Each structure stands twice: as structure tokens, then as C-alpha cells.
């Protein structure tokens, strides 16, 4: 086991207790109330010379959006023009066009006492490397996500926004943040597999007493509610609670409840809401009611959360090993109901190093998907190389935009032995590792969901390697990863955004028999129509053309009477959203499957 429980006490489990400093480092919006509270942030990294660490002081002022007079005005890449307004304030500067230190230095020259740089490309947080003026910056510099930044900028139109950056201390202050929660080990699991035991939730949290006083009579409650996809009434499906006597000032404890919950309400959104109380009024109550969502799907496994708006895994950041080069990122999934099911494809987010001219198209041939069967022969929860069998492989046939520097890609899987499309699962109760391997020499990063952080689960709960949010390998033996040399990015507990799609065989690619013939389709990529030319080895009365999206959903079906060995037809794809699809050409004796891309 990766981690062992330390002490069991009455109705709950207590883990290691640690000491901390009686303060918290925050980026805190004090007012207006509509957006008040702490914001997730990152800091500078490397040698910034005189730039103060935010944990060494407190800076409070109204916020002012920087204006350098050059479109887009607020990126601070040239001297700021609104110096009178900026003097003594906290500068808001947008990311982009120049390095972080130039922005911070221009804010400092305009009179700002601190600088907040706002992401212009989502809510992912980056550690800001030193640049041109790093040695000249003497004010604290922090980085926040795009959503928080845009909310602050919007409120500036209505009046002052007051912000504190730095180390805060209160008399009574206990809580748990978003990264302190014990989460379901999979952000998304197929509902039938989850109900059969593929995943479960052990409610609990890492509770910190940041306060100057000891906290007494502490209670942690957890309520799980279920909301069907597409809306509808939410219903409570599980609740639990625990109490303990005290938590000393400047200390941390991890507690887990005894009643593990296996989700059983079907597909939809499961919201876990925690409440932390003690017998003292909390002076900083923004982290007393943390929550998170996880999902049961029809056919998707992923460690990440789910991006409902875009119907894909959550993704906030992309990263790889320092210096780049070959790497494989893996995640494990349990499949208790395997008979009659097929692993069809995987989907992942990849990001190229735009600074070197690298594109997704130039690296397409270096990205390979693998599925490995793990047979834990001695049931010890530790993987060894002799317990691994490669069962499926997938390569990219095309991408929507070969010149893109970042993209979501879908990789169809093929049976590693027969090369048939998809991998038919031979039996129940299997565990598979899904790996995305990059074989090139450049910096190709894979996506992770920082909003589905598994710090506590990884460090205190995870019973096997298949339960952790990801792991990496960069050594191989005869093309097979050296599983015994797996590793993990230091203190990086975001979940991999790679998704595995699993479907019943009859709703997937059908019975695949390449000997029945072949087909060609063009143009690929396409935008309006897909021309298909089929050549079969024998006469067939009819043929079915089925288009399936990258979620495994059938989007169109056409049956044609051919009474022969050849058929030519045109399929209308003009109303399909951009993305990757699979065309299944099926006869009474089996079929053939190929991927195509719709561009818009």
C-alpha cells in the first residue's frame, strides 16, 4: 500500500498531526461583498532579487487596472500612463506579450505597492519565472486565474475593490481549502462501473488551525447530493459527520469518516459539501464550507473533473518534465463489469512549445496512446513489470489544425495483438493503466486539472498505484514502460486530464473483421460532406454507415442496399460540431472503423 492509516479512533480515522505557522498567506478581496474572499494564486520562482515573498508582510490597498496606452492597454509591457491613479495602490496587470518582471517593474515605477498579474488563458496558475527586470522589482508579485481577475475588473466599474496580499493572522481560524479535501479518486466514472465498485468516496479533510488560539469541539460534516445531467431536482444521497475534542493552534490534522459511499443514484453530478465548525466564532470563515463535484457518466473514465460546457475533462494547466523529451503519463482504472465492453478511444490535451515553432501537427507522430492490463498477481497493490501486458495501442490520424500549439485530441485504440479497432475486454474485474506517451525530444506538455487536486487522497488514502491522480515513466524496456521506476512530479497533485472511453460492444464499433474488405473516405478533415468508397471481399445485400462522436455516442446511421461488393456514398456532416469522429462501416459479418475530423 502506498499509505497506511495511522490511528483509528471511535467513528473516524485520524492521520498524522503536524505543526505550522499561525498565519495564512492569501490574496484576499476585502470588498465589495459580491466578490470578497480568498483567491487562488501562485508566486514568483527563481531569482527575483529583491522581490518580497508575500508571506513576509501584509499589503492592503484598492486595486487599479494598469493602462500603458498601447493596445490592449492593460498588459503593462510599456510604462503605465495612469500613475496618479496607481500611486499607493495594488496594480492589476494582464498576462501576455512580455515577461512577468517587465509588467511588475512598470507597475512599481507607476507607484504601485504590489502587483497582481491576471492569467489571460484560463484559470491555470503558473509560477512566474524571472525575466528582464526581475532584479529591479521590490514589490510583491502574485498571479491569479482569469475568472477571478475578470470578476475583480468588472467590479472596478462599480466602485473600489479593496485587496490584501500577505500573511494574515487571526485569533480563531480553522478551515480546509479546496486542496484539503478527500475526493473521489476518479473525477468521472461510468455509472454502471461505479455502482459495481469501480470508485467510491471516503469523506474527510485536512483541517488546519491557523489561529492563535486552540480550537475545541470541532465538527466536520459531509453531505453528498445528486443532480441529473441536463438539470432537474437535486437529492441528498449520503451524509456523515465526525467530531473531535480539540486542535492546537498552529497545527494540522487529517480526518476521514468510516462510512465510505459508493455512488448509486445513476449518471449525473455528485456534489460533496463539507461544513467545519468549532465552539468559537471563526474570524476567517471563507474556508469553513468547502465543496467539490464529481461525476458519473455513461462511458467515460478520467481522474480529472468534467468541463460540462465543452463536454470534456477539466483542464487548467499543462506541464512535462524539465527539459522536455520522452515521457509517458499514466492513470489506472478499475473495470468491474468488463464482459461485453470495449475500450474505444482516449482523449487528452496536449500543448507544444510555441517559442520554438513547435506545433501539434509537427509532433503528431510522436504521440501514442497505450492501454496496459495490470494483473496484481500477489494482490499487494504494488505494480511490477511482470504483472503488465500491453493490450491496446492508438496513434493520431489527423488533427483539426496542424498549426495549433495546443489542442484536445482523440486517439482511437486498436487491439495490440490483432490490430482490430478497439479492445474487447475479456472478463470482469480488470484494472487497466492508460498511458499517453511522447517519444520526441521537445517540450510537449499534457493537460492536468488543478481544480481536481488529490493531495490528501494521494498522501493519506490511496491503496494502490491505480488510485493516484497520475504517475509518470520515462524509461522503457523493449518499448514497455518500466513500471517499477514510476515517479511523480514533486508536490503536484492535479489530476491528469486524459479520458478513457468505454462502450458496450453493440454500441461501439461492432464485430470488427478486417477481412471483409476496406473503405476510403475523403476529404479528411472535412467540413460539409464525407465521401466514402467501399470495397468488400464478397457480395453483401446491405451495409450500415454509422458515425460515432468521441464520447461514443451514435450521431447518425445510414443503411444502403448495395447487392454487390462496391458502394460509393456521401455523408452529410455539415451540422456536426468540430471535432474527431469515427465512421463504422458494418456488414452482417462484421465491420471496419476509421477516424475522421470535422473542421469549422
C-alpha positions in Angstrom: 0.0 0.0 0.0 1.2 3.5 -0.8 -0.1 4.9 2.5 -1.1 3.3 5.8 -3.7 4.6 8.2 -2.1 5.7 11.4 -4.6 5.7 14.2 -8.2 4.6 14.3 -10.4 6.3 17.0 -14.1 5.7 17.5 -16.1 6.8 14.5 -13.4 8.2 12.3 -9.8 7.9 11.3 -7.1 10.4 12.4 -3.9 10.8 10.5 -0.6 12.5 11.3 -0.8 15.8 13.1 1.7 18.5 12.0 2.6 22.0 13.2 2.5 25.1 11.1 2.9 28.9 11.5 -0.1 30.7 12.9 -0.8 32.6 9.7 -2.1 32.1 6.2 -0.7 33.7 3.1 -3.6 34.9 1.0 -4.7 37.1 -1.9 -7.9 38.3 -0.2 -10.6 40.6 -1.7 -11.9 42.5 1.3 -14.7 44.3 -0.6 -17.2 44.6 -2.2 -19.0 41.7 -0.6 -20.2 40.3 -4.0 -16.6 39.1 -4.8 -15.0 39.0 -1.4 -12.9 36.2 -0.1 -9.6 34.5 -0.9 -8.4 33.9 -4.4 -6.2 31.0 -5.6 -2.8 32.4 -6.6 0.8 31.5 -7.4 4.1 33.4 -6.8 7.4 34.1 -8.4 10.0 31.4 -8.8 13.7 31.6 -9.3 15.9 34.6 -8.6 13.8 37.8 -8.4 16.4 39.6 -6.4 14.7 42.0 -4.0 11.1 40.9 -4.7 9.5 40.2 -1.3 7.8 36.9 -0.5 4.1 37.6 0.2 4.4 35.5 3.4 6.8 38.1 4.9 4.4 41.0 5.2 0.9 42.4 4.5 0.0 44.8 1.7 -3.6 46.3 1.6 -4.9 48.8 -0.9 -7.6 49.4 -3.5 -6.9 47.8 -6.9 -6.2 49.8 -10.1 -6.1 48.3 -13.6 -2.9 49.3 -15.3 -3.1 51.3 -18.5 0.0 51.6 -20.7 -1.8 53.3 -23.6 -0.9 50.6 -26.1 -3.5 48.1 -27.2 -4.5 46.0 -25.3 -3.6 48.8 -22.7 -3.7 46.6 -19.5 -0.7 44.2 -20.2 1.9 46.6 -18.7 4.5 45.9 -21.3 5.3 49.6 -21.6 5.3 52.4 -19.0 1.9 52.9 -17.3 0.2 56.2 -18.1 -2.2 56.2 -15.1 0.5 56.9 -12.5 -1.6 59.3 -10.4 -4.3 56.8 -10.0 -1.9 53.9 -9.4 0.2 55.6 -6.7 -0.1 53.6 -3.4 -2.5 51.1 -4.9 -2.3 47.4 -5.9 -1.8 47.1 -9.7 -3.8 44.7 -11.8 -1.9 43.7 -15.0 -3.0 41.3 -17.6 -0.7 38.4 -18.7 0.7 38.4 -22.2 3.1 40.0 -24.8 6.1 40.4 -22.4 7.7 38.7 -19.4 6.3 39.0 -15.9 9.1 41.1 -14.5 8.6 43.8 -17.0 4.9 44.1 -16.0 5.8 44.2 -12.3 8.5 46.7 -12.8 6.3 49.1 -14.8 3.7 48.8 -12.0 6.3 49.6 -9.4 7.5 52.7 -11.4 3.9 53.9 -11.5 3.8 53.8 -7.7 2.0 50.5 -7.0 2.7 48.8 -3.7 2.0 45.3 -5.1 1.2 43.7 -8.4 -1.4 41.1 -9.3 -0.9 39.6 -12.8 -4.1 38.0 -14.3 -4.0 35.0 -16.5 -5.3 35.7 -20.0 -5.7 32.0 -20.9 -7.8 30.3 -18.3 -7.7 29.7 -14.6 -4.4 27.7 -14.5 -1.8 29.1 -12.2 1.9 29.3 -13.2 5.0 30.1 -11.1 6.4 33.3 -12.6 10.0 32.9 -13.8 12.4 35.8 -13.6 12.9 37.9 -16.6 14.4 41.2 -17.9 13.7 43.4 -14.8 13.4 40.7 -12.1 16.4 42.1 -10.1 14.8 45.6 -10.1 11.4 44.6 -8.6 10.9 45.5 -5.0 7.1 45.0 -4.6 5.3 41.6 -4.1 4.1 40.0 -7.3 1.3 37.3 -7.4 -0.5 35.5 -10.2 -4.3 34.7 -10.3 -6.7 32.9 -12.6 -8.6 34.6 -15.4 -12.1 34.1 -13.8 -11.1 35.8 -10.6 -9.3 38.5 -12.4 -12.2 39.3 -14.7 -14.6 39.4 -11.7 -12.3 41.9 -10.0 -12.0 44.1 -13.1 -15.8 44.0 -13.6 -16.4 45.3 -10.1 -14.0 48.2 -10.6 -16.6 49.7 -12.9 -19.0 49.9 -9.9 -16.5 51.3 -7.3 -13.4 50.5 -5.3 -12.2 46.9 -4.9 -10.0 46.5 -1.8 -7.4 43.7 -1.7 -5.0 42.3 0.9 -1.9 40.4 -0.2 0.2 38.7 2.5 0.4 36.8 5.8 -2.8 37.1 7.8 -3.3 36.1 11.5 -6.5 35.7 13.5 -7.4 34.6 17.0 -9.8 31.9 15.9 -9.3 30.4 12.5 -9.8 26.8 11.4 -10.7 25.6 8.0 -10.0 23.5 4.9 -9.4 24.7 1.4 -10.2 23.2 -2.0 -7.0 21.2 -2.0 -7.6 19.9 1.5 -10.5 17.6 0.7 -10.5 13.9 0.4 -12.0 13.4 -3.1 -13.4 10.6 -5.1 -10.3 9.0 -6.7 -11.9 9.4 -10.2 -13.4 12.7 -11.2 -15.6 10.8 -13.7 -16.6 7.2 -13.8 -19.2 5.3 -15.9 -22.3 4.9 -13.7 -22.6 1.2 -14.1 -19.0 0.6 -13.3 -19.1 2.9 -10.3 -22.1 1.2 -8.8 -20.3 -2.1 -9.3 -17.4 -0.8 -7.2 -15.1 1.0 -9.6 -14.9 4.0 -7.4 -16.1 5.3 -4.0 -15.9 8.3 -1.8 -14.4 8.3 1.7 -15.5 11.7 3.1 -12.8 13.6 5.1 -10.5 16.6 5.0 -7.2 18.1 6.2 -8.2 20.7 8.8 -5.8 23.4 9.8 -5.9 25.6 12.8 -4.3 28.8 11.5 -5.5 30.7 14.6 -3.6 31.9 17.7 -6.0 30.0 20.0 -6.6 26.3 20.4 -9.9 25.2 18.8 -12.3 23.0 20.7 -15.3 20.7 20.0 -14.6 20.6 16.3 -17.2 19.0 13.9 -16.8 18.0 10.3 -19.9 17.1 8.3 -20.3 15.9 4.7 -23.4 15.8 2.5 -23.5 14.3 -0.9 -26.2 15.4 -3.3 -27.0 14.1 -6.9 -28.2 16.3 -9.8 -29.1 14.6 -13.1 -27.3 15.9 -16.2 -29.4 18.5 -18.0 -30.9 19.8 -14.8 -33.6 18.6 -12.5 -34.0 18.4 -8.8 -31.1 17.6 -6.6 -31.5 14.9 -4.0 -29.3 14.1 -0.9 -27.9 10.6 -1.3 -25.4 10.4 1.6 -24.4 12.2 4.8 -21.9 11.6 7.5 -20.2 13.5 10.3 -17.4 13.3 12.9 -16.3 15.2 15.9 -13.1 15.5 17.9 -12.2 17.4 21.1 -9.5 19.9 20.1 -6.9 21.0 17.6 -4.0 23.0 18.9 -3.0 26.4 17.5 -0.6 26.2 14.6 -1.4 22.6 13.8 -2.9 20.4 11.1 -4.8 17.1 11.2 -6.3 14.8 8.5 -9.6 13.1 9.4 -11.6 10.5 7.4 -15.0 9.2 8.2 -15.7 5.5 8.5 -18.7 5.3 6.1 -17.4 5.0 2.6 -20.0 5.9 0.0 -20.4 4.1 -3.3 -22.4 6.4 -5.7 -25.7 4.7 -6.6 -28.0 7.4 -7.9 -27.0 7.0 -11.6 -25.4 9.3 -14.0 -25.1 13.0 -13.1 -23.3 15.4 -10.9 -22.4 14.4 -7.3 -21.7 17.5 -5.1 -19.9 16.9 -1.8 -20.4 19.8 0.7 -18.4 20.0 3.9 -19.1 22.1 6.9 -16.4 22.8 9.6 -17.4 24.3 13.0 -16.0 24.7 16.5 -17.2 26.3 19.7 -15.6 29.6 18.7 -16.7 32.2 16.1 -14.3 31.9 13.2 -12.6 35.1 12.3 -11.8 33.9 8.7 -14.8 31.8 7.6 -14.2 31.6 3.9 -12.9 28.1 4.2 -15.4 26.6 6.6 -17.7 25.2 3.9 -15.6 23.8 1.0 -17.1 21.6 -1.7 -16.3 19.8 -4.9 -18.1 17.9 -7.7 -17.5 14.6 -9.2 -19.5 12.8 -12.0 -20.9 9.5 -13.1 -21.1 9.3 -16.9 -22.4 6.8 -19.4 -19.0 5.9 -20.8 -16.1 8.0 -19.6 -13.3 7.4 -17.1 -11.0 10.2 -16.1 -9.1 11.3 -13.0 -9.9 14.9 -13.7 -13.2 16.7 -13.2 -15.6 17.4 -16.1 -15.9 20.5 -18.2 -19.7 20.5 -18.8 -19.6 23.5 -21.1 -17.2 21.8 -23.5 -18.2 18.1 -22.8 -14.6 17.1 -22.0 -12.3 16.5 -19.0 -11.4 19.5 -16.8 -8.0 21.1 -17.7 -6.3 24.1 -16.0 -2.6 23.5 -16.7 -0.2 21.6 -19.0 3.2 20.5 -18.0 6.0 18.0 -18.6 9.4 17.1 -17.3 12.1 19.7 -17.0 14.0 20.0 -20.3 11.3 18.0 -22.2 11.9 14.8 -24.0 10.3 11.4 -23.9 7.8 10.8 -21.2 4.6 8.7 -20.5 1.8 9.9 -18.2 -0.4 7.1 -16.9 -3.5 6.6 -14.8 -5.3 3.5 -13.6 -8.9 2.5 -13.7 -10.9 -0.4 -12.4 -13.4 -2.1 -14.7 -15.6 -4.5 -12.6 -18.1 -5.0 -15.5 -15.8 -6.0 -18.4 -17.7 -8.7 -20.3 -19.4 -7.2 -23.3 -17.5 -4.0 -23.2 -14.9 -2.4 -25.5 -12.3 0.3 -24.8 -12.7 2.5 -27.8 -10.5 5.6 -27.5 -8.7 8.0 -25.3 -8.8 11.8 -25.3 -6.2 14.2 -23.9 -5.0 17.8 -24.0 -1.5 18.5 -25.5 0.4 21.7 -25.6 3.5 22.3 -27.8 6.4 24.8 -27.1 5.3 27.7 -29.3 8.5 29.6 -28.6 10.5 27.0 -30.7 8.0 26.9 -33.5 6.7 23.5 -32.4 3.1 22.7 -33.4 0.8 19.8 -32.7 1.0 18.8 -36.3 4.8 18.5 -36.2 4.6 16.2 -33.2 1.6 14.2 -34.2 3.7 11.1 -35.0 5.3 11.3 -31.6 2.1 10.9 -29.5 0.9 7.4 -28.8 -1.8 6.0 -26.5 -1.4 2.7 -24.7 -3.6 0.6 -22.5 -2.0 -1.9 -20.2 -3.7 -4.8 -18.3 -2.5 -5.0 -14.7 -2.7 -8.4 -13.1 -1.8 -7.8 -9.5 -0.7 -11.4 -9.0 0.2 -11.2 -5.3 -2.5 -8.6 -4.5 -0.1 -6.3 -2.8 -1.2 -3.1 -4.5 2.3 -2.5 -6.0 2.9 -2.9 -9.7 5.8 -4.9 -11.1 6.9 -5.2 -14.7 6.0 -8.9 -14.9 2.4 -8.0 -14.0 1.8 -5.8 -17.1 0.5 -6.7 -20.5 0.1 -4.2 -23.4 -3.4 -4.8 -24.7 -4.2 -1.7 -26.9 -2.3 1.0 -28.9 -3.5 4.1 -30.6 -2.0 6.8 -32.8 -3.3 10.1 -34.1 -4.6 10.0 -37.7 -5.2 13.7 -38.0 -5.8 16.9 -36.0 -8.2 19.7 -36.8 -5.4 22.3 -37.1 -1.9 21.1 -37.6 -0.5 24.5 -36.9 -2.1 24.8 -33.5 0.2 24.9 -30.5 -2.4 23.3 -28.2 -5.3 21.0 -28.8 -7.7 18.4 -27.5 -7.0 15.2 -29.4 -8.9 11.9 -29.6 -6.9 8.8 -30.3 -8.8 5.7 -31.4 -7.5 2.4 -29.9 -6.5 -0.8 -31.6 -6.1 -4.2 -30.2 -2.4 -4.7 -29.7 -2.5 -8.3 -31.0 -5.0 -8.2 -33.8 -4.9 -4.5 -34.8 -8.7 -4.6 -34.7 -10.3 -1.2 -33.8 -11.0 -1.0 -30.0 -10.1 -3.5 -27.3 -12.7 -6.1 -26.3 -12.4 -6.7 -22.5 -12.2 -10.4 -21.9 -13.6 -10.7 -18.4 -14.9 -8.8 -15.4 -12.8 -7.2 -12.6 -10.0 -5.9 -14.6 -7.6 -3.0 -13.9 -6.1 -1.0 -16.8 -3.5 1.7 -17.0 -4.0 4.3 -19.7 -0.8 5.9 -20.9 -0.1 8.9 -23.2 3.5 8.6 -24.5 5.5 11.3 -26.1 8.5 10.0 -28.0 10.1 13.2 -29.3 12.9 15.4 -27.9 10.9 18.7 -27.5 8.7 20.2 -24.7 5.3 18.6 -25.3 3.1 19.1 -22.2 0.0 17.1 -21.3 -3.1 18.6 -19.6 -4.0 18.4 -15.9 -7.0 19.5 -13.8 -5.7 21.6 -10.9 -9.3 22.1 -9.8 -9.4 18.3 -9.0 -6.5 18.3 -6.7 -5.7 14.9 -5.0 -3.1 16.0 -2.4 -4.9 14.5 0.6 -6.1 11.4 -1.2 -2.6 10.6 -2.6 -0.7 11.2 0.6 -3.1 9.5 3.1 -5.6 7.2 1.4 -4.6 5.8 -2.0 -4.3 2.0 -1.5 -2.7 1.2 -4.9 -1.0 3.0 -7.7 -4.2 2.7 -9.8 -5.9 5.1 -7.4 -3.5 8.1 -7.6 -4.2 11.1 -9.9 -1.4 10.2 -12.4 2.2 8.9 -12.5 5.0 9.2 -15.0 7.6 7.0 -16.5 10.5 7.9 -18.8 12.3 4.6 -19.1 11.2 1.7 -21.2 12.2 -1.9 -21.6 11.6 -3.1 -25.2 9.0 -0.4 -25.7 7.2 -1.4 -22.5 7.3 1.2 -19.6 9.4 0.3 -16.6 6.6 0.4 -14.2 8.9 -0.3 -11.3 10.6 3.0 -11.9 7.4 5.2 -11.8 7.6 8.6 -10.3 5.5 11.7 -9.6 6.0 15.5 -10.1 7.1 16.9 -6.7 4.2 18.4 -4.8 2.0 18.4 -7.9 -1.3 16.7 -7.2 -3.5 17.8 -10.1 -5.3 15.0 -11.9 -4.4 14.0 -15.4 -7.0 15.2 -18.0 -6.7 12.1 -20.1 -10.1 10.3 -20.6 -10.8 6.7 -21.5 -14.0 5.9 -23.4 -15.7 2.5 -22.8 -18.8 1.3 -24.5 -20.9 -1.8 -24.9 -19.7 -3.7 -28.0 -23.0 -3.4 -29.8 -23.0 0.4 -29.4 -19.3 0.7 -30.2 -17.6 -0.4 -33.3 -19.5 -3.7 -33.9 -17.8 -7.0 -34.6 -14.6 -6.0 -36.4 -13.4 -8.3 -39.2 -10.9 -6.5 -41.5 -11.0 -9.5 -43.9 -14.4 -8.3 -45.2 -12.7 -5.5 -47.1 -11.8 -1.9 -46.8 -13.0 1.7 -47.3 -11.6 5.1 -48.1 -13.1 8.5 -47.1 -12.3 12.0 -48.3 -11.7 14.8 -47.7 -10.4 14.3 -44.2 -10.5 16.7 -42.4 -13.9 17.8 -43.8 -16.4 20.5 -43.1 -19.6 19.7 -45.1 -19.6 16.2 -46.6 -17.6 12.9 -46.3 -17.2 10.8 -49.5 -16.9 7.1 -48.8 -15.7 4.4 -51.2 -16.2 0.8 -50.0 -14.7 -2.4 -51.5 -15.8 -5.7 -50.0 -14.3 -9.2 -50.5 -17.7 -10.7 -51.2 -21.2 -9.6 -52.1 -23.4 -8.1 -49.4 -27.1 -7.1 -49.7 -26.7 -4.0 -47.5 -24.2 -2.0 -45.5 -24.6 0.3 -42.4 -22.7 3.6 -42.1 -22.6 4.8 -38.5 -20.9 8.0 -37.3 -19.9 8.0 -33.6 -18.6 11.0 -31.7 -15.6 11.0 -29.4 -17.9 10.3 -26.5 -19.0 7.1 -28.0 -22.5 8.5 -29.0 -24.1 7.5 -32.3 -24.8 10.7 -34.1 -26.1 9.3 -37.5 -26.8 6.0 -39.2 -27.4 5.2 -42.8 -28.3 1.8 -44.3 -27.8 1.3 -48.0 -28.8 -1.7 -50.2 -25.8 -2.5 -52.4 -26.3 -6.1 -53.6 -22.6 -6.3 -54.5 -19.0 -5.7 -53.5 -18.7 -2.0 -54.0 -20.5 1.1 -52.7 -19.9 4.8 -53.0 -21.9 7.3 -50.9 -21.7 10.8 -49.5 -22.5 11.5 -45.8 -23.6 15.0 -44.7 -21.6 16.2 -41.8 -22.3 19.9 -42.1 -24.3 20.1 -38.8 -21.7 18.2 -36.7 -19.6 20.3 -34.3 -15.9 20.5 -34.9 -14.0 17.5 -33.5 -13.0 13.9 -34.1 -15.5 11.2 -35.1 -15.4 7.5 -36.1 -17.1 6.1 -39.1 -18.1 2.4 -38.7 -18.9 0.5 -41.9 -20.7 -2.6 -40.9 -22.0 -5.7 -42.8 -23.7 -8.8 -41.5 -20.3 -10.4 -40.9 -18.5 -7.5 -39.1 -17.2 -4.1 -39.9 -14.3 -1.7 -40.3 -13.8 1.6 -38.3 -11.8 4.7 -39.1 -11.5 8.2 -37.6 -12.2 11.4 -39.4 -12.1 15.1 -38.3 -14.7 17.8 -38.8 -13.3 21.3 -39.0 -15.2 24.6 -38.6 
